[in-house]
């Protein structure tokens, strides 16, 4: 329930890029963290929903955590930016695919292997899901949260990432 709600998704309208909350951890460690959330009890204070469809690791490995036809809990917030509501409605989790990117340190800068793997993942996903590279968003663009930090601090790097996803789709 907390890490994989088991709800079928509506049509997919976008991909949301995130950064993992624990610098230096790899894709397998983050998959295991999401998996551990399923053991929470609803009555526990501090229980949290969190998951992603994919995790791109420090060495370029990709782990799929949630099937594409299911919703993942990756873009939740109390409020959303107006442009996100226009694009995704009032609950973006229903219609977006979440990709977590691992990073080596608190700067939020991604390794080249992580970025390349994520761009290579986004390219066929855009085609498969019937969306374009302009439908790739950061969580910051949806909620205002500083996520992914490296792209929030350097938006030109996100533009480069989007271009790489387009180039890899050719």
C-alpha positions in Angstrom: 0.0 0.0 0.0 2.7 2.6 1.0 5.2 1.6 -1.7 3.0 0.0 -4.3 -0.6 0.9 -4.1 -1.7 -1.6 -6.8 -3.9 1.0 -8.5 -4.1 1.0 -12.3 -3.1 4.3 -13.9 -5.0 6.5 -16.2 -3.4 7.5 -19.5 0.2 8.6 -19.0 0.9 12.2 -19.7 4.4 12.7 -18.5 7.6 11.4 -16.8 8.8 13.0 -13.6 12.5 13.0 -12.7 13.6 12.9 -9.0 16.7 12.5 -7.0 16.9 9.9 -4.2 16.9 11.2 -0.6 20.1 9.4 0.4 23.3 10.5 -1.3 25.8 7.8 -2.2 23.2 5.0 -2.3 22.7 2.9 -5.4 19.6 1.7 -7.2 19.3 -1.6 -5.3 19.5 0.1 -1.9 16.7 2.5 -3.0 14.6 -0.3 -4.3 15.0 -2.0 -1.0 14.0 1.2 0.9 10.8 1.4 -1.2 10.1 -2.2 -0.6 10.5 -1.7 3.2 7.8 0.8 3.3 5.2 -1.8 2.6 5.7 -3.1 6.2 4.4 0.2 7.7 1.1 0.2 9.5 -1.5 2.8 8.5 -2.0 3.8 12.2 1.7 4.5 12.7 2.5 8.2 13.0 5.0 9.1 10.3 4.0 6.4 7.9 4.8 7.6 4.4 4.0 6.8 0.8 6.9 6.6 -1.6 7.9 4.7 -4.7 8.9 5.2 -8.3 8.6 3.2 -11.5 12.3 3.2 -12.1 15.6 3.9 -10.3 18.8 4.9 -12.2 21.9 3.9 -10.2 25.3 5.4 -9.8 26.8 3.0 -12.3 24.1 3.3 -14.8 22.0 0.4 -13.7 18.2 0.7 -14.1 15.9 -1.1 -11.7 12.1 -1.2 -12.4 10.2 -1.1 -9.2 6.5 -0.6 -10.3 5.0 -1.9 -13.5 4.1 0.8 -16.0 0.4 0.1 -15.8 0.3 0.9 -12.1 0.5 4.1 -10.2 3.6 4.9 -8.1 3.7 7.3 -5.2 6.3 9.7 -6.4 4.9 13.2 -7.1 2.5 13.7 -4.1 2.2 17.1 -2.5 -0.3 19.3 -0.6 -0.3 21.8 -3.4 0.8 21.7 -7.1 2.0 24.5 -9.4 -0.7 25.7 -11.7 1.1 24.5 -14.9 1.3 21.0 -13.4 -2.4 21.0 -12.6 -3.1 22.1 -16.2 -0.9 19.2 -17.5 -1.7 16.5 -15.0 -4.8 17.4 -13.0 -5.0 17.5 -9.2 -3.1 14.2 -8.6 -0.1 13.7 -11.0 0.7 10.3 -9.6 -2.3 9.0 -11.6 -0.8 9.9 -15.0 3.0 10.1 -14.6 5.9 7.8 -14.6 8.5 8.4 -11.8 12.2 7.9 -12.3 14.5 8.3 -9.3 18.2 9.2 -10.0 20.9 8.3 -7.6 23.7 10.8 -6.9 27.0 10.5 -5.1 26.8 13.4 -2.7 24.6 16.2 -1.3 25.4 18.5 -4.2 22.9 16.6 -6.2 25.2 16.4 -9.2 24.5 13.1 -11.1 27.2 10.9 -12.5 27.5 10.7 -16.3 26.5 7.0 -16.1 23.3 7.8 -14.2 22.3 10.6 -16.6 23.1 8.5 -19.7 21.1 5.6 -18.4 18.1 7.7 -17.4 18.1 9.5 -20.8 18.3 6.1 -22.5 15.4 4.9 -20.4 13.3 8.1 -21.2 13.7 7.8 -24.9 11.9 4.5 -25.5 9.4 5.3 -22.6 8.4 8.5 -24.4 7.7 6.5 -27.5 6.0 3.6 -25.7 3.8 6.0 -23.6 3.0 8.3 -26.5 4.6 11.4 -25.0 7.4 13.7 -26.1 10.6 14.9 -24.4 8.7 18.1 -23.4 6.6 15.8 -21.2 9.6 15.1 -19.1 9.3 17.2 -15.9 11.2 17.5 -12.6 9.4 17.2 -9.4 10.3 20.8 -8.7 8.3 21.9 -11.8 5.3 20.1 -10.4 5.4 20.8 -6.7 8.1 23.4 -6.0 10.1 20.9 -4.0 13.9 21.1 -4.5 14.0 17.8 -6.4 16.2 16.9 -8.2 18.6 19.4 -6.5 21.2 19.3 -9.3 18.6 20.2 -11.9 16.9 22.8 -9.7 20.2 24.6 -9.1 21.2 24.2 -12.8 18.2 24.2 -15.0 20.4 24.2 -18.1 21.5 20.7 -17.1 17.9 19.5 -17.2 17.6 21.0 -20.7 20.7 19.0 -21.7 19.1 15.9 -20.2 15.9 16.4 -22.2 17.9 16.9 -25.3 19.9 13.7 -24.6 16.6 11.8 -24.2 15.5 13.1 -27.6 18.8 12.3 -29.3 18.8 8.8 -27.8 15.3 8.2 -29.2 16.5 8.6 -32.8 
